[in-house]
Amino acid sequence: MRTSCEHCAKALPMESEEAVICSYECTFCAECAAGPLQEQCPNCRGELVRRPRRARKDTVD
């Protein structure tokens, strides 16, 4: 997973709820997606949707 917006370079750590992706996993922040990108990936013209988050790994001692 990419950890920054490909448009503005904003940090998007894996747990971020602001990250959106296209079907090719191009990654953008929600602000860029809603604004200049108009909810469309500039690379493939695909739809940008909220990036799914992975389940947290709880450590057991």
DSSP file (Angstrom, degrees, kcal/mol; ACC not computed):
  #  RESIDUE AA STRUCTURE BP1 BP2  ACC     N-H-->O    O-->H-N    N-H-->O    O-->H-N    TCO  KAPPA ALPHA  PHI   PSI    X-CA   Y-CA   Z-CA
    1    1 A M              0   0    0      0, 0.0     2,-0.2     0, 0.0    13,-0.1   0.000 360.0 360.0 360.0 138.1    0.0    0.0    0.0
    2    2 A R        -     0   0    0     23,-0.3     4,-0.0     1,-0.1     3,-0.0  -0.522 360.0-154.2 -76.4 147.6    1.2    3.5   -0.8
    3    3 A T        +     0   0    0     -2,-0.2     9,-3.2     2,-0.1     2,-0.3   0.166  68.2  47.9-113.1  17.5    1.6    5.7    2.2
    4    4 A S  B    S-A   11   0A   0      7,-0.3     2,-0.2     8,-0.1     7,-0.2  -0.992  88.4 -93.2-152.8 157.3    1.1    9.1    0.6
    5    5 A C     >  -     0   0    0      5,-2.4     4,-1.5    -2,-0.3    23,-0.3  -0.510  25.8-145.5 -69.6 131.5   -1.2   10.9   -1.8
    6    6 A E  T  4 S+     0   0    0     21,-2.5    -1,-0.1    -2,-0.2    22,-0.1   0.587  97.0  45.6 -74.4  -9.9    0.1   10.8   -5.4
    7    7 A H  T  4 S+     0   0    0     20,-0.2    -1,-0.2     3,-0.1    21,-0.1   0.862 132.9   8.3 -98.6 -47.6   -1.3   14.3   -6.0
    8    8 A C  T  4 S-     0   0    0      2,-0.1    -2,-0.2    21,-0.0    20,-0.1   0.463  91.2-121.4-117.5  -3.3   -0.2   16.4   -3.0
    9    9 A A     <  +     0   0    0     -4,-1.5    -3,-0.1     1,-0.2     2,-0.1   0.612  50.8 163.7  72.1  14.9    2.2   14.0   -1.1
   10   10 A K        -     0   0    0      1,-0.1    -5,-2.4    -6,-0.1    -1,-0.2  -0.404  46.9-103.1 -62.2 138.7    0.1   14.1    2.1
   11   11 A A  B     -A    4   0A   0     -7,-0.2    -7,-0.3    -2,-0.1    -1,-0.1  -0.452  39.2-179.0 -66.4 131.8    1.0   11.3    4.4
   12   12 A L        -     0   0    0     -9,-3.2    -8,-0.1    -2,-0.2    -1,-0.1  -0.689  10.6-163.7-133.0  79.0   -1.6    8.4    4.4
   13   13 A P    >   -     0   0    0      0, 0.0     3,-2.5     0, 0.0     6,-0.2  -0.133  39.0 -97.2 -60.3 163.1   -0.5    5.8    6.9
   14   14 A M  T 3  S+     0   0    0      1,-0.3    40,-0.3   -13,-0.1     5,-0.1   0.772 124.9  51.8 -56.0 -29.2   -2.1    2.3    6.5
   15   15 A E  T 3  S+     0   0    0     38,-0.1    -1,-0.3     2,-0.0    38,-0.1   0.433  82.8 125.8 -88.1   1.8   -4.6    3.2    9.3
   16   16 A S    <   -     0   0    0     -3,-2.5     3,-0.3     1,-0.1    35,-0.1  -0.339  47.4-162.0 -65.0 136.7   -5.7    6.4    7.6
   17   17 A E  S    S+     0   0    0      1,-0.2    -1,-0.1    -2,-0.1    -3,-0.0   0.406  85.3  69.7 -93.9  -0.6   -9.4    6.9    6.9
   18   18 A E  S    S+     0   0    0     32,-0.1    12,-1.6     2,-0.0     2,-0.2   0.509  74.4 105.9 -93.3  -6.9   -8.6    9.7    4.4
   19   19 A A  E     -B   29   0B   0     -3,-0.3    32,-2.5    10,-0.2     2,-0.3  -0.539  45.1-175.4 -81.8 138.4   -7.1    7.4    1.8
   20   20 A V  E     -BC  28  50B   0      8,-2.9     8,-2.5    30,-0.3     2,-0.3  -0.951   3.8-171.8-127.3 152.4   -8.9    6.6   -1.5
   21   21 A I  E     -BC  27  49B   0     28,-3.0    28,-2.8    -2,-0.3     6,-0.2  -0.906  17.6-134.6-137.5 163.0   -7.8    4.2   -4.2
   22   22 A C    >   -     0   0    0      4,-1.1     3,-1.8    -2,-0.3    26,-0.1  -0.485  50.3 -85.8-102.9-176.6   -8.8    3.1   -7.7
   23   23 A S  T 3  S+     0   0    0      1,-0.3    25,-0.1    24,-0.2    -2,-0.0   0.679 131.9  53.7 -68.2 -15.8   -8.9   -0.5   -8.9
   24   24 A Y  T 3  S-     0   0    0      2,-0.1    -1,-0.3     0, 0.0     3,-0.1   0.347 119.1-112.4 -95.5   4.8   -5.1   -0.3   -9.7
   25   25 A E    <   +     0   0    0     -3,-1.8   -23,-0.3     1,-0.3     2,-0.2   0.698  56.7 162.9  69.2  23.8   -4.4    0.9   -6.1
   26   26 A C        -     0   0    0      1,-0.0    -4,-1.1   -21,-0.0     2,-0.4  -0.559  32.4-139.9 -63.0 139.8   -3.4    4.4   -7.1
   27   27 A T  E     +B   21   0B   0     -2,-0.2   -21,-2.5    -6,-0.2     2,-0.3  -0.907  31.0 160.7-120.7 133.8   -3.6    6.3   -3.8
   28   28 A F  E     -B   20   0B   0     -8,-2.5    -8,-2.9    -2,-0.4     2,-0.2  -0.945  38.8-104.8-141.6 160.2   -4.9    9.8   -3.1
   29   29 A C  E  >  -B   19   0B   0     -2,-0.3     4,-2.4   -10,-0.2   -10,-0.2  -0.534  34.6-114.3 -83.1 158.0   -6.2   11.7   -0.1
   30   30 A A  H  > S+     0   0    0    -12,-1.6     4,-2.5     1,-0.2     5,-0.2   0.842 114.5  57.5 -61.2 -34.6   -9.9   12.4    0.2
   31   31 A E  H  > S+     0   0    0      2,-0.2     4,-1.9     1,-0.2    -1,-0.2   0.928 110.4  41.5 -64.5 -46.1   -9.4   16.1   -0.2
   32   32 A C  H  4>S+     0   0    0      2,-0.2     5,-2.5     1,-0.2     6,-0.4   0.898 114.2  53.7 -67.5 -39.5   -7.6   15.8   -3.6
   33   33 A A  H  <5S+     0   0    0     -4,-2.4     6,-3.8     1,-0.2     7,-0.3   0.920 114.4  40.0 -61.4 -44.3  -10.1   13.1   -4.7
   34   34 A A  H  <5S+     0   0    0     -4,-2.5    -1,-0.2     4,-0.2    -2,-0.2   0.815 125.5  36.1 -75.0 -31.0  -13.1   15.4   -3.9
   35   35 A G  T ><5S+     0   0    0     -4,-1.9     3,-1.1    -5,-0.2    -3,-0.2   0.783 128.7   3.8 -89.9-103.7  -11.5   18.5   -5.2
   36   36 A P  T 3 5S+     0   0    0      0, 0.0    -3,-0.2     0, 0.0    -4,-0.1   0.768 131.5  50.0 -62.5 -28.1   -9.2   18.6   -8.3
   37   37 A L  T > <S-     0   0    0     -5,-2.5     3,-1.3     2,-0.0    -4,-0.2   0.661  91.5-145.1 -86.5 -14.8   -9.6   14.9   -9.2
   38   38 A Q  T <   -     0   0    0     -3,-1.1    -4,-0.2    -6,-0.4    -5,-0.1   0.867  66.2 -59.6  52.0  43.5  -13.4   15.0   -9.1
   39   39 A E  T 3  S+     0   0    0     -6,-3.8     9,-1.5    -7,-0.2     2,-0.4   0.723 114.7 111.7  62.3  25.5  -13.5   11.4   -7.7
   40   40 A Q  B <  S-D   47   0C   0     -3,-1.3     7,-0.2    -7,-0.3    -1,-0.2  -0.995  72.6-117.4-133.1 132.8  -11.7   10.0  -10.7
   41   41 A C     >  -     0   0    0      5,-3.2     4,-1.8    -2,-0.4     5,-0.1  -0.478  16.6-149.2 -65.7 127.7   -8.2    8.5  -10.9
   42   42 A P  T  4 S+     0   0    0      0, 0.0    -1,-0.2     0, 0.0    -5,-0.0   0.677  93.6  52.7 -72.7 -15.1   -6.0   10.7  -13.2
   43   43 A N  T  4 S+     0   0    0      3,-0.1    -2,-0.0     1,-0.1    -3,-0.0   0.913 131.7   5.0 -85.6 -46.9   -4.0    7.7  -14.3
   44   44 A C  T  4 S-     0   0    0      2,-0.1     3,-0.1     3,-0.0    -1,-0.1   0.458  90.4-122.2-118.8  -5.2   -6.7    5.2  -15.4
   45   45 A R     <  +     0   0    0     -4,-1.8     3,-0.1     1,-0.2     2,-0.1   0.621  64.2 144.5  68.7  14.9   -9.9    7.3  -15.1
   46   46 A G        -     0   0    0      1,-0.1    -5,-3.2    -6,-0.1    -1,-0.2  -0.314  58.1 -84.3 -78.4 166.7  -11.3    4.8  -12.7
   47   47 A E  B     -D   40   0C   0     -7,-0.2     2,-0.5    -3,-0.1   -24,-0.2  -0.437  37.2-134.5 -69.6 140.6  -13.5    5.5   -9.7
   48   48 A L        +     0   0    0     -9,-1.5     2,-0.3    -2,-0.1   -26,-0.2  -0.884  31.4 173.2-100.1 126.5  -11.9    6.5   -6.5
   49   49 A V  E     -C   21   0B   0    -28,-2.8   -28,-3.0    -2,-0.5   -10,-0.0  -0.873  42.5 -74.7-129.5 161.6  -13.2    4.7   -3.4
   50   50 A R  E     -C   20   0B   0     -2,-0.3   -30,-0.3   -30,-0.2   -32,-0.1  -0.298  52.9-116.1 -56.7 131.8  -12.3    4.6    0.3
   51   51 A R        -     0   0    0    -32,-2.5   -32,-0.1     1,-0.1    -1,-0.1  -0.549  30.6-118.7 -70.8 129.1   -9.2    2.4    0.8
   52   52 A P        -     0   0    0      0, 0.0     2,-0.4     0, 0.0    -1,-0.1  -0.399  25.5-133.3 -67.3 145.9  -10.0   -0.7    2.9
   53   53 A R        -     0   0    0    -38,-0.1     2,-0.2    -2,-0.1   -38,-0.1  -0.785  15.9-120.1-100.7 145.6   -8.1   -1.0    6.1
   54   54 A R        -     0   0    0     -2,-0.4     2,-0.1   -40,-0.3     3,-0.1  -0.489  37.5 -93.7 -79.0 152.2   -6.5   -4.2    7.3
   55   55 A A        -     0   0    0     -2,-0.2     2,-0.2     1,-0.1    -1,-0.1  -0.386  46.4-107.1 -63.3 140.9   -7.5   -5.8   10.5
   56   56 A R        -     0   0    0     -2,-0.1     2,-0.8     1,-0.1    -1,-0.1  -0.476  25.5-131.8 -69.1 138.2   -5.4   -4.8   13.4
   57   57 A K        -     0   0    0     -2,-0.2     2,-0.4    -3,-0.1    -1,-0.1  -0.838  19.9-154.4 -92.4 113.2   -3.0   -7.4   14.6
   58   58 A D        -     0   0    0     -2,-0.8     2,-0.4     1,-0.0     0, 0.0  -0.728  13.0-132.0 -87.1 134.8   -3.3   -7.6   18.4
   59   59 A T        -     0   0    0     -2,-0.4     2,-0.5     2,-0.0    -1,-0.0  -0.713  16.4-158.0 -89.1 135.0   -0.2   -8.9   20.1
   60   60 A V              0   0    0     -2,-0.4    -2,-0.0     1,-0.1     0, 0.0  -0.951 360.0 360.0-114.7 127.5   -0.6  -11.6   22.6
   61   61 A D              0   0    0     -2,-0.5    -1,-0.1     0, 0.0    -2,-0.0   0.446 360.0 360.0 -90.0 360.0    2.0  -12.2   25.3
